[in-house]
């Protein structure tokens, strides 16, 4: 099973070997309450020299890992594994906390006031660039999709019109299905074969990144290219997908690239923005990029800022928020400007965003006090339907994890879905008898006459034979009576299952637009039904109910909250709907959460990512740092033997990333007093540059190691195996004083879990040292130790750690 | 001078005696760099028993304090004191960090999952109540102002019309001026005499509260009543003020009141929401209340949330943000609903907010690419004018601090301003020759004909003879040509100085609307001038430029940023203007900040409030906790003699509020090892209930002290002087173990200022203990120690601490 999971997981490819190597760690069940006694006992026995630890006791292996050799295929025949009860050890945290070592402090102290101001200006420049590039990418996607989809629908429309009279419509179906499958195949191949991380909407991955988890390869240039080409293929291929979700991922990649002033993939270093080459700054820029992506996708700059803050901000920083807002604004503006030039109406900047809900004029769409209960009821329906969607998709995803893990199977599934989508659409259109008069002011792009009389068009086709964005707009703004209820009902039903099947395929695709479309369809249906049972003119416009339904369905599926409200409000361009949309989204969230989590959270959980929520579980006050922490801890001395360091780093059974630096006091059998914290990546750089005490003495003229050396190595630090250390060098000593963080945050052992959690989350920590009353190191709390505890149905539950 | 400052400061009244008693503290200049050596030296000499400290060395007294006896009146003849270079010691911090002592943990551990859920639901209920009550207050203010202003303008209009023909218009002037002065006198008396804290807009005070500073009496019921009545009087009295700023303060008071489930002023305890009786919860609710206030004032729920977050959030909490948003929505909705009922159009919910900018239809007001430089230029003008406004107001405020500090003088000044405002308005109207035809669709409320011919009205009167809100709307939406340029220019000039003079009077009044009005006037002027030099139809609508000018002026004065953009966008009801408004506000901020700070920040600085900004000064990395901290620290033993505690608390020279609890190890001459932290308020409650070890033994049956006892005493803990401790009891011992916070946050001495700052700010701390490598207490960092360092014009500056 572990193997299967690896195949489809976000971080599957390059890390297989490392994961396999790490798979031999000591395993022991951790008792929840009396664990501390056991640990203390074992600590006394494991002390040996300055390196006082081997195993990570709070690690629980998958059963399968142990028995794998005997029964390699057993996993496939057993019941579906509950991956969401596991927490993967392969994800690392980001170092959001600045490492304030001597080098850093010296640099900061050398910098003048002017220097800080220049730095601040360059941050703004970077954010501007992020905005412009994100806007351009959005523009490119939009134009490409429009051109290609226009070409496709044009060809098929002509073909259908030809064969409607002669009676060979099955050829049209084959043409349609074949075209879709071919385009989707292209999109699926690049995702499945070249860059699996570019699959899906990318929002779960960006959520994790902003949460502080390093998802491998998620912000690389290759991912961006695959994402952009992939999403164009998916939308043109007629899948039930949107192009909005991937924009968020694209913006994040742009931000991570631009802010570093170099491309590791292209091996170009522009020698710019070197100061920003660390996790702290990069994560801040990525949050700006994600916001710019939202902003370009929905024309919602404020919504974008809120999205980034909701997902990423551990601590509200005024200047950062401004910069995020600036990037968002610039991105909408760029998209807007270039689209207006493309549409030959240059300078008209009033139509922001990839998806344009169209303008809701307040006169026609006022709502009244007594409609609010109706809205709430629709929110509840959205919550229920959303929960059903998520439930189906959850089981489908588990099925995919188990059986559809080879790239060729993934491509075939995607093609199958494309062909089925085309067939179902065609069938629905073929059997539909809903003919509507073709009025000149109608905004039908590709009206299909089919079997309707002259001057009429097939209403089912205007929902199916169109890009999803246009269908949404048509449902919002078409005249009352444009759709008959049966058409809407059938459309909702089929599109619901198609969208559910589509999400999670190995294609680059978002779930926002399909959700909106499903919701708009049943919302409009509700509106029509209300109008038919009541004679008041107030119910006359079904477009209002389509909007509410869309909000309810989207809220029921993704469960984003404040940012979603603002995105919806900004996309409709009308502030009046704030309260109803908020009520609907809240109802949908409450109802949906009662059954199952949001779609993104489900996918994050299925990847076993150590995701930290906003607050510690409510009933966790009885847990203290003593129970939480990993103990004993691998500590290093302030002046440490090179051999010991190399051995520590090479120890695949622990694979720690942070090491407390201690001063030994009373001999070897007691833990040392904390005096600093050093990271694996720092040690790697030190070893690479051979910063040994003995060498420093002999080569006095050699330049001192600088912060620049660490920045040059960032972010792809070489593995320890690639660094050659000779037997002589192993006997040298390394002085860590200058490089360690001399003031790591610490907590006493009695600190409660919520208190530890708050400190950890608020400061975006990666390691938190637990000390006793004498300031001796007794444990280390990392992200995984905190993410392990979560609120289950029966109170507090503990997830198991696994090497998958 | 100290006395003078006290008279007009926010916390002047009840605390005079305490401040005077505390005025004898030891004074010593603190050297910035080598202070630690001196401190260490003095610490060794001051150690006596377990209580190892007397003075607070980093306290600098005002010179005047020392020489006051000799020259009591000297302060009035010396040059103006630079209060903004001082930091007052009289403001206390809020305890935002939970005190996780044994009592608290026991309670939390006893609580079931269901208990937490109920708590969460009651938080939502409280937020709903806050929203409803805030909306009702806004509604009350709106209707009262409309009724009274309608009455006033009706009477004066009739009077003017009568005397226009007969020629006794000076009587009209006297009537107008007299009416205004009388109403303003009422409003000023209640503020100056009964509750000075209710003066002004209240936004600076709420900013400080949300920042974590306890401003005395700012959230009391009496303050609310005075604020509401005061603002009605100010607006009806025709001052150049708005009723929007005070709504934010009102919302905050409502929140603080409702969330506590009792009123200390009315001596009613509803036995509800007892769990919320601590600073953490109360501050969260107050942020919801402030948001509800913004929301009701501007019809901007999202802007309200952002305002609260910008000012208050130390840490983005998802659920809290949702609740804030809920309160905001409910408040707009309530206001909306009741106003729609009042206007006899029940159920029309599309007109939110006290100030209603009117709907900007996008067709008439599209902007084009090449207008953006114009907008930026207008932003720069706004920044300049805003800086001038702030500069004038700054000197005026210092003048007021020095000379106008007695209530009767304050009332007289307010009356003078009211009379002058009426006179100036009347003169302007009288000499204006700008007559406009009275068309039926014009929205003039009180058109004054005066010397115009029949069927025309005086355009100057439509700006002056109106409530400011209506004038703003008229400037935004009147037909092109409704105002001639001279009228607008004169109006801008006079209103600018009137508004500047008015802000800071002892009346309850906001500065938002006057700023918008000034900006709208010169913005419209810009629009007209642009239209006259260009023939394009694009420039035809001056309303667009009025909007941009209003944003620029407001941004130049108050310098709020993200939230202000969103408030403006929401108030215009049109998302299209997001980018221009943002650019304008940013330009205004950058230009304005070059000269002087924002108006609210000026007033906060003049009150010497220890306000913590978002980030530590950039060039402060060379300062460490060792230099920052107050040292030596008054520590208590885990089991301490009652007499020692009483003496410590009674020591008016230190007046500390938090005491590290230590365990002595190697005798008395070394600082003890940290084992907890206890607050003055906790000790007071313990003393009041006589929780002594000896008594506990003798009265075994007596009930244990519970968290409820602390909550009942919150927030007005009695002073130590009111607690009687007999000589026998002084010999008893107190066991603090159960009550102290056993896991206070600590930092090592070498931690840099930015790192300390980040920890302090992110977690909303009040005390941060500095320990050495052995976990011994060596210092204590409080809010004042951090707020002392700020960026001045010549790099890092250090403010002086003063008892004022």
Contacts between the chains, C-beta under 8 A, distances in Angstrom:
chain1	res1	chain2	res2	distance
A	98	B	755	7.6
A	100	B	751	7.9
A	100	B	752	5.8
A	100	B	755	5.8
A	105	B	621	5.6
A	105	B	622	7.7
A	105	B	752	6.4
A	108	B	621	3.9
A	109	B	621	5.3
A	109	B	622	4.7
A	111	B	619	7.3
A	112	B	619	7.3
A	113	B	618	6.8
A	113	B	619	5.4
A	113	B	791	7.8
A	113	B	795	5.7
A	116	B	618	3.8
A	116	B	619	6.5
A	299	B	575	7.7
A	301	B	578	5.9
A	301	B	579	7.7
A	301	B	582	8.0
A	302	B	302	6.7
A	302	B	565	7.9
A	302	B	566	5.7
A	302	B	569	7.5
A	302	B	578	7.3
A	305	B	562	7.2
A	309	B	316	5.9
A	310	B	316	7.5
A	310	B	318	6.7
A	310	B	321	7.7
A	313	B	316	4.7
A	314	B	315	7.3
A	314	B	316	7.4
A	314	B	762	7.8
A	315	B	314	7.3
A	315	B	315	6.0
A	315	B	316	7.4
A	315	B	758	7.6
A	315	B	761	7.8
A	315	B	762	4.8
A	316	B	309	6.0
A	316	B	310	7.6
A	316	B	313	4.7
A	316	B	314	7.4
A	316	B	315	7.4
A	316	B	316	5.5
A	316	B	614	7.8
A	317	B	614	6.0
A	317	B	615	7.0
A	318	B	310	6.7
A	318	B	561	7.4
A	318	B	614	4.2
A	318	B	615	7.8
A	319	B	614	7.0
A	319	B	615	7.2
A	321	B	310	7.7
A	321	B	562	5.7
A	322	B	561	6.0
A	322	B	562	6.4
A	322	B	586	7.9
A	325	B	562	5.7
A	325	B	565	7.5
A	325	B	582	7.0
A	326	B	582	7.8
A	326	B	586	7.7
A	329	B	578	6.8
A	329	B	579	5.2
A	329	B	582	5.5
A	329	B	583	8.0
A	332	B	578	7.8
A	332	B	579	7.1
A	333	B	579	5.4
A	337	B	369	6.6
A	346	B	369	7.3
A	347	B	368	4.3
A	347	B	369	4.5
A	347	B	370	7.2
A	348	B	366	6.5
A	348	B	368	7.4
A	349	B	366	7.7
A	349	B	367	6.6
A	349	B	368	7.3
A	349	B	369	6.8
A	349	B	576	7.6
A	349	B	579	7.4
A	350	B	362	5.6
A	350	B	366	5.3
A	350	B	367	8.0
A	350	B	576	4.9
A	352	B	575	7.8
A	359	B	362	7.0
A	362	B	350	5.7
A	362	B	359	7.0
A	362	B	573	7.8
A	366	B	348	6.4
A	366	B	349	7.6
A	366	B	350	5.3
A	367	B	349	6.6
A	367	B	350	8.0
A	368	B	347	4.3
A	368	B	348	7.4
A	368	B	349	7.2
A	369	B	337	6.5
A	369	B	346	7.3
A	369	B	347	4.5
A	369	B	349	6.7
A	370	B	347	7.1
A	561	B	318	7.3
A	561	B	322	6.0
A	562	B	305	7.3
A	562	B	321	5.7
A	562	B	322	6.4
A	562	B	325	5.7
A	565	B	302	7.9
A	565	B	325	7.5
A	566	B	302	5.6
A	569	B	302	7.6
A	569	B	575	7.9
A	570	B	575	5.3
A	573	B	362	7.8
A	573	B	574	7.4
A	573	B	575	5.0
A	573	B	576	7.2
A	574	B	573	7.4
A	574	B	575	7.9
A	575	B	299	7.8
A	575	B	352	7.8
A	575	B	569	7.9
A	575	B	570	5.3
A	575	B	573	4.9
A	575	B	574	7.9
A	575	B	575	7.6
A	576	B	349	7.6
A	576	B	350	4.8
A	576	B	573	7.2
A	578	B	301	5.9
A	578	B	302	7.3
A	578	B	329	6.8
A	578	B	332	7.8
A	579	B	301	7.8
A	579	B	329	5.2
A	579	B	332	7.1
A	579	B	333	5.4
A	579	B	349	7.4
A	582	B	301	8.0
A	582	B	325	7.0
A	582	B	326	7.8
A	582	B	329	5.5
A	583	B	329	7.9
A	586	B	322	7.8
A	586	B	326	7.7
A	614	B	316	7.8
A	614	B	317	6.0
A	614	B	318	4.2
A	614	B	319	6.9
A	615	B	317	7.0
A	615	B	318	7.8
A	615	B	319	7.1
A	618	B	113	6.8
A	618	B	116	3.8
A	619	B	111	7.3
A	619	B	112	7.3
A	619	B	113	5.4
A	619	B	116	6.5
A	621	B	105	5.6
A	621	B	108	3.9
A	621	B	109	5.4
A	622	B	105	7.7
A	622	B	109	4.7
A	663	B	773	7.7
A	673	B	773	5.8
A	673	B	774	7.7
A	675	B	773	6.8
A	742	B	748	7.4
A	742	B	750	5.6
A	743	B	747	6.5
A	743	B	748	5.1
A	743	B	750	5.7
A	743	B	751	4.2
A	743	B	752	7.5
A	743	B	755	6.3
A	745	B	747	8.0
A	745	B	759	7.3
A	746	B	746	7.0
A	747	B	743	6.5
A	747	B	745	8.0
A	748	B	742	7.4
A	748	B	743	5.1
A	750	B	742	5.6
A	750	B	743	5.7
A	751	B	100	7.9
A	751	B	743	4.2
A	752	B	100	5.8
A	752	B	105	6.4
A	752	B	743	7.5
A	755	B	98	7.5
A	755	B	100	5.8
A	755	B	743	6.3
A	758	B	315	7.6
A	758	B	763	6.8
A	759	B	745	7.3
A	759	B	763	6.9
A	761	B	315	7.8
A	762	B	314	7.8
A	762	B	315	4.8
A	762	B	762	4.2
A	762	B	763	5.8
A	763	B	758	6.8
A	763	B	759	6.9
A	763	B	762	5.8
A	771	B	775	7.5
A	773	B	663	7.8
A	773	B	673	5.8
A	773	B	675	6.9
A	773	B	775	5.9
A	774	B	673	7.7
A	774	B	774	6.8
A	774	B	775	6.2
A	775	B	771	7.5
A	775	B	773	5.9
A	775	B	774	6.2
A	775	B	775	4.4
A	791	B	113	7.7
A	795	B	113	5.7
